[in-house]
């Protein structure tokens, strides 16, 4: 197989279709009596991944592009409203597919993870903030990397060193990163310590606290982080600097190549769906590159045009 978008789309469609037939409980519920959709859930998931990889942030423009250029692959397309509604119903399915595709890679069992959160800005003007349907979930937070405040959410990621997401969550901007991490570890089936060994987790200074680290240690996870101001130097600190750049690079992939900051979501369901769409797109790319035997799994260059 070649590393190109058509091959990725075909492989993803076949894999998704097989998974949804084997796990029918993961398919969104539909009335027994009604119109049968002309486009399958597997086709819609494939369309969503291709949209993210090609950088189309407008659903209406994306569907026009598909009709003109990909009509042979997707002969039965819904309108923009139908596409949006179907994708929202598939949000949980896409999150589940992230786990299933990730488990089907050779890097899923890596014993080193990185964890971090990145801002997902949702508005800038005060008037938009006051009128937004996201008010109450979105909130003001501070981004230390850019030395600025923002209004929106945070995407929390636990990834392997190859960039494969093994757990993620979307929260308010002020959420405690330690509490969110523990929640991710508790509810993500892909996150388990290696048999007979210990999982190494690399984070920044925000993941601190004796009780917090004790709970991680009891779960078979060894936390590596920089020492905070006033703390004694921590062991293995010489390994942190080069590996900390990995999570920053993964965040850049989401923002620079998958347009995370241009998600266009205006409701809780809308933004959750668009974030899940982008996490699945990255996972699908790594899954495909891994099956092709490529040394660099997290490369989207062959699929973004």
C-alpha positions as CSV (number, residue, x, y, z in Angstrom):
1,X,0.0,0.0,0.0
2,X,1.0,3.6,-0.6
3,X,0.9,6.5,1.8
4,X,-1.8,8.6,0.1
5,X,-5.2,9.9,1.0
6,X,-7.2,7.5,-1.2
7,X,-5.5,4.5,0.3
8,X,-5.9,5.8,3.9
9,X,-9.6,6.4,3.2
10,X,-10.2,2.9,1.8
11,X,-8.4,1.2,4.6
12,X,-10.2,3.3,7.3
13,X,-13.6,2.7,5.7
14,X,-13.0,-1.1,5.6
15,X,-11.7,-1.2,9.2
16,X,-14.5,1.0,10.5
17,X,-17.2,-0.9,8.7
18,X,-15.9,-4.2,10.1
19,X,-15.8,-2.8,13.6
20,X,-19.3,-1.3,13.5
21,X,-20.7,-4.6,12.2
22,X,-18.9,-6.5,15.0
23,X,-19.9,-4.0,17.7
24,X,-23.4,-3.0,16.8
25,X,-24.0,-1.4,20.1
26,X,-21.5,1.3,19.0
27,X,-23.8,2.4,16.1
28,X,-26.1,5.3,16.9
29,X,-29.7,4.1,17.7
30,X,-32.2,4.7,14.9
31,X,-36.0,4.1,14.8
32,X,-37.0,0.7,13.5
33,X,-39.5,2.3,11.1
34,X,-38.1,5.1,9.0
35,X,-36.0,6.0,6.0
36,X,-32.8,4.0,5.7
37,X,-29.8,6.4,5.3
38,X,-28.2,6.3,1.9
39,X,-24.7,6.9,3.3
40,X,-23.4,4.5,6.0
41,X,-21.9,5.4,9.4
42,X,-18.5,4.1,8.2
43,X,-18.6,6.3,5.1
44,X,-19.4,9.4,7.3
45,X,-16.6,8.6,9.7
46,X,-14.2,8.3,6.7
47,X,-15.5,11.6,5.3
48,X,-15.0,13.3,8.7
49,X,-11.4,12.1,8.9
50,X,-10.7,13.3,5.3
51,X,-12.2,16.7,6.1
52,X,-9.8,17.1,9.0
53,X,-6.8,16.0,7.1
54,X,-7.5,18.2,4.1
55,X,-8.1,21.3,6.4
56,X,-11.7,22.0,5.5
57,X,-13.1,23.8,8.5
58,X,-16.4,24.7,6.8
59,X,-18.8,21.7,6.4
60,X,-20.7,23.4,3.6
61,X,-17.5,24.0,1.6
62,X,-16.3,20.6,2.4
63,X,-19.4,18.9,1.0
64,X,-19.1,21.1,-2.2
65,X,-15.5,19.9,-2.6
66,X,-16.6,16.2,-2.1
67,X,-19.3,16.5,-4.7
68,X,-16.9,18.0,-7.2
69,X,-13.8,15.9,-6.6
70,X,-14.8,12.7,-4.7
71,X,-18.2,12.0,-6.1
72,X,-17.1,8.5,-7.2
73,X,-16.1,7.5,-3.7
74,X,-19.1,9.0,-2.0
75,X,-22.1,9.1,-4.5
76,X,-24.8,9.6,-1.9
77,X,-24.0,12.7,0.2
78,X,-26.3,14.4,2.7
79,X,-26.8,18.1,2.9
80,X,-24.9,20.2,5.3
81,X,-27.6,20.0,8.0
82,X,-27.8,16.2,7.7
83,X,-24.1,15.8,7.7
84,X,-23.8,17.9,10.9
85,X,-26.5,16.0,12.7
86,X,-25.1,12.6,11.7
87,X,-21.6,13.5,12.9
88,X,-22.9,14.7,16.2
89,X,-24.6,11.4,16.8
90,X,-21.3,9.7,15.8
91,X,-19.2,11.7,18.3
92,X,-19.1,8.8,20.9
93,X,-18.5,6.3,18.1
94,X,-15.5,8.3,16.9
95,X,-14.1,8.5,20.4
96,X,-14.4,4.7,20.6
97,X,-12.7,4.2,17.3
98,X,-9.7,6.2,18.6
99,X,-9.2,3.4,21.2
100,X,-9.9,0.6,18.7
101,X,-7.5,1.9,16.0
102,X,-4.9,2.8,18.6
103,X,-5.0,-0.8,19.9
104,X,-4.3,-2.1,16.4
105,X,-0.8,-0.5,16.2
106,X,2.6,-1.7,17.2
107,X,3.2,1.4,19.4
108,X,0.1,1.0,21.6
109,X,2.2,-0.9,24.2
110,X,4.9,1.8,24.6
111,X,5.9,2.0,28.2
112,X,6.5,5.8,28.0
113,X,3.7,8.3,27.8
114,X,3.6,12.1,27.7
115,X,0.7,14.2,29.1
116,X,-0.2,17.8,28.7
117,X,-3.1,20.2,28.0
118,X,-3.5,22.8,25.3
119,X,-6.0,25.7,25.0
120,X,-9.0,25.4,22.6
121,X,-10.0,29.0,22.2
122,X,-13.7,29.5,21.4
123,X,-14.2,33.3,21.4
124,X,-12.3,36.6,21.8
125,X,-14.8,39.5,21.8
126,X,-16.7,40.2,25.0
127,X,-20.1,40.3,23.2
128,X,-19.5,36.8,21.8
129,X,-18.6,35.5,25.2
130,X,-21.8,36.9,26.7
131,X,-24.0,35.4,23.9
132,X,-22.3,32.1,23.4
133,X,-24.2,28.8,24.0
134,X,-20.8,27.6,25.4
135,X,-21.1,29.9,28.4
136,X,-21.0,27.9,31.6
137,X,-18.7,25.3,30.2
138,X,-16.1,27.6,28.5
139,X,-14.2,29.9,30.9
140,X,-11.2,32.2,31.0
141,X,-7.9,30.5,31.4
142,X,-4.2,31.4,31.0
143,X,-1.9,30.0,28.4
144,X,1.7,30.1,29.7
145,X,3.2,29.1,26.3
146,X,1.8,32.3,24.7
147,X,1.7,34.4,27.9
148,X,-2.0,35.3,27.3
149,X,-5.5,34.7,28.7
150,X,-8.1,33.0,26.5
151,X,-11.8,32.1,26.7
152,X,-12.6,28.5,25.9
153,X,-11.6,24.9,26.8
154,X,-8.6,22.7,27.3
155,X,-7.8,19.5,25.4
156,X,-6.0,17.1,27.8
157,X,-3.9,14.5,26.0
158,X,-2.1,11.3,27.1
159,X,0.0,10.1,24.1
160,X,2.8,7.7,23.3
161,X,6.1,9.1,22.2
162,X,5.0,8.4,18.6
163,X,2.0,10.8,19.1
164,X,-0.7,8.1,19.4
165,X,-3.5,9.3,21.7
166,X,-4.2,6.7,24.4
167,X,-6.5,9.0,26.4
168,X,-8.0,12.5,26.1
169,X,-10.5,14.8,27.6
170,X,-12.1,18.2,26.9
171,X,-12.7,20.4,29.9
172,X,-13.1,24.0,31.0
173,X,-10.0,26.2,30.9
174,X,-9.5,26.2,34.6
175,X,-9.9,22.5,35.3
176,X,-7.2,20.9,37.6
177,X,-4.9,19.0,35.2
178,X,-4.1,16.5,37.9
179,X,-7.8,15.6,38.5
180,X,-8.4,15.4,34.8
181,X,-5.4,13.1,34.3
182,X,-6.7,10.8,37.0
183,X,-10.1,10.7,35.4
184,X,-8.6,9.9,32.0
185,X,-6.6,7.0,33.6
186,X,-9.7,5.7,35.3
187,X,-12.0,5.7,32.2
188,X,-9.8,5.0,29.3
189,X,-9.6,1.2,28.5
190,X,-6.4,1.7,26.5
191,X,-4.5,2.9,29.6
192,X,-3.1,0.0,31.6
193,X,0.3,-0.5,33.0
194,X,2.5,-3.0,31.2
195,X,2.3,-6.5,32.5
196,X,5.0,-7.0,35.2
197,X,6.4,-3.5,34.6
198,X,5.8,0.1,35.2
199,X,4.5,2.8,33.0
200,X,6.5,6.0,32.8
201,X,4.5,9.2,32.4
202,X,6.2,12.5,31.6
203,X,4.4,15.8,32.5
204,X,5.1,19.4,33.3
205,X,5.3,21.2,36.7
206,X,1.5,21.3,37.0
207,X,1.3,17.6,37.8
208,X,2.6,17.8,41.3
209,X,1.7,16.7,44.8
210,X,2.7,13.9,47.1
211,X,-0.8,12.4,47.4
212,X,-1.3,12.7,43.6
213,X,2.0,11.0,42.8
214,X,1.3,8.3,45.4
215,X,-2.0,7.4,43.7
216,X,-0.2,7.2,40.3
217,X,2.5,5.0,41.8
218,X,-0.1,2.7,43.3
219,X,-1.6,2.3,39.8
220,X,1.8,1.3,38.4
221,X,2.7,4.7,36.9
222,X,5.9,6.5,37.5
223,X,5.6,10.2,37.0
224,X,8.6,12.2,35.7
225,X,8.3,16.0,35.9
226,X,10.6,19.1,36.4
227,X,11.1,20.2,39.9
228,X,9.0,23.2,41.0
229,X,10.4,26.3,42.6
230,X,11.7,25.5,46.0
231,X,11.8,21.7,45.4
232,X,15.0,19.6,45.4
233,X,16.2,18.4,42.0
234,X,14.2,15.3,40.9
235,X,15.7,12.1,39.6
236,X,16.0,11.5,35.8
237,X,15.5,15.3,35.1
238,X,18.1,15.0,32.3
239,X,15.7,13.0,30.2
240,X,12.8,15.5,30.5
241,X,13.9,18.3,28.2
242,X,14.1,16.4,24.9
243,X,11.0,14.2,25.6
244,X,8.9,17.2,26.8
245,X,9.2,18.6,23.2
246,X,7.3,15.6,22.0
247,X,4.0,16.7,23.5
248,X,4.5,20.2,22.3
249,X,5.0,18.8,18.8
250,X,1.8,16.7,19.1
251,X,-0.1,19.9,20.1
252,X,1.3,21.7,17.1
253,X,0.1,18.9,14.9
254,X,-3.4,19.4,16.2
255,X,-3.2,23.2,15.8
256,X,-1.0,23.6,12.8
257,X,-2.2,20.7,10.6
258,X,-5.6,19.7,11.9
259,X,-6.8,23.2,12.6
260,X,-7.9,22.6,16.2
261,X,-8.1,26.3,16.9
262,X,-10.4,26.8,13.8
263,X,-12.9,24.2,14.9
264,X,-16.0,26.4,14.3
265,X,-18.0,24.8,17.1
266,X,-20.7,27.0,18.7
267,X,-22.4,24.5,21.0
268,X,-21.2,21.8,23.4
269,X,-22.2,19.0,21.1
270,X,-20.6,20.8,18.1
271,X,-17.2,21.5,19.6
272,X,-17.0,18.0,21.2
273,X,-17.7,16.4,17.8
274,X,-15.1,18.5,16.0
275,X,-12.4,17.7,18.6
276,X,-13.2,14.0,18.5
277,X,-13.0,14.3,14.7
278,X,-9.5,15.6,14.9
279,X,-8.3,13.2,17.5
280,X,-9.6,10.3,15.3
281,X,-7.9,11.8,12.2
282,X,-4.5,11.8,14.0
283,X,-5.1,8.3,15.3
284,X,-6.1,7.0,11.9
285,X,-3.0,8.5,10.3
286,X,-0.7,6.9,12.8
287,X,-2.6,3.6,12.5
288,X,-2.2,3.6,8.7
289,X,1.4,4.7,8.7
290,X,2.2,2.0,11.3
291,X,0.5,-0.7,9.1
292,X,2.6,0.5,6.2
293,X,5.8,0.1,8.3
294,X,6.8,3.7,8.2
295,X,9.4,4.8,10.7
296,X,7.7,8.1,11.4
297,X,4.1,7.4,12.3
298,X,2.9,10.9,13.0
299,X,3.3,12.4,9.6
300,X,0.3,13.9,7.8
301,X,2.2,15.3,4.8
302,X,1.1,12.5,2.4
303,X,-2.6,13.0,3.3
304,X,-3.1,16.8,3.4
305,X,-3.5,17.4,-0.3
